[in-house]
Amino acid sequence: MRVFRIFPLVIVVAATLAAQTPAQAGSPSEALLLLRQLSRKYAEAQSYHIEAVEEQTSSNDLRREWRKTVMSAATAAGSRYRFEGQSAFGSAVIVSDGKTVWSYHLHEHLYTEAAAGQEPSGPRMLEPEEEGARGAEHLRHFLSHIADNLKAATMRPEETITVNDRPVHCVVLSYNEQDLKEKPPDEREEVTIWIDQQRGVIVRTLSRGQTYLVLPGSEAHVPFFKETSTVYRLVTLEPPDAPENTFVFIPPADAKLVDEFPETKAFNRQRQVAGLPEPVPPEKWLGKPAPEFRLTSSEGETVSPGSFRGKAVLIDVWSTSCAPCRAMIPDLKKLYEEVATKGLVFLTVDHNDDPKVATEVLARERVSWANYHDPEDAVQRAFKSIGVPFQVLIDEDGKVRFSHVGEDMAKLREAIANLGPRYSSVASGREPGERQ
């Protein structure tokens, strides 16, 4: 089913212009303009259905590792979604009909059930079986941000490739580390993107490059070659109404309903043995004064919420080992560009990280806001919360206006917009008068 009736023409025109007209000095190339247009289409889709297969190889002279992940993601109005994934660590399904959220682990034959918006927000393991499903959840996010860090791209000769056993004629473009606005130090990467010329969707990406493994607590940078190939077997943006059972979980006969998965239960048991306090749902803090805690920067500067009284403050707790935290960085950078001049204090807190590794990651991402180290879990102890990413928004009077474990940039933006008129444009991510 074709959902873009005008967009394919735009691709053909863009490709033709790239072939016939050199880019003006100081202006983005036609390849970059095309990629920006594509990423915006993904970002603005209110619903979608994407299926992808990712194959990743990493190797050096002494090691070789190959992994394959199969992912499927579908969303619809009414906060309905279905994320499925198969990886080396197992298979899982996370599905919501807008009222109830189910998580099912195929190999454990177990599932959990919770009211939508009231999923456990306290201690939560990153369940290994859910790796593929969480990857599926981030498919659209990756595609909608694919052009964010680019200052240039190159149009390549058109190709016909095979997707789902059928030929697909593609516009092809590529970029490398020299085309990035912010180039990672000591890394090389070449990315190629194939775009279905008829339907105007990305059908394959290939990343190849040299990178380094940074060992925590060590000065060693171990080099290795990494290649990631992702084939998008199905891409439908703004699809028609999905079948009723798409966003409903029907437990298999051998599936058992549990309150927690075994690894989460073991994790909670360890917390109890360690004498850690029971978590408090983040929403319980709304409208209440923020608890006091102290943080120290890499330069030795110490701050607390009280240090910023009279200013609104956004605190993001993250970890270098947390994939969702790292995935949020482009969104947070865009948000920071919008709020830095409006008076909102923006800071991050690395959770249980080696300060040197955290600093290197943020330097590589060219993050310009303040980051603080929290070896004693001061923030999460103060808020009686566990899990990253964790965001807290504190208003000028020192009261909590937003508190959330996980990723929800839309709700975070909405909370910032509600701080006052000068933040109103933050909700949409566009400045007043900016065209869509």
Summary of the structure (lengths in Angstrom):
residues: 436
radius of gyration: 22.6
end to end distance: 26.0
largest distance: 69.0
contacts: 1304
relative contact order: 0.12
helix: 28%
strand: 36%
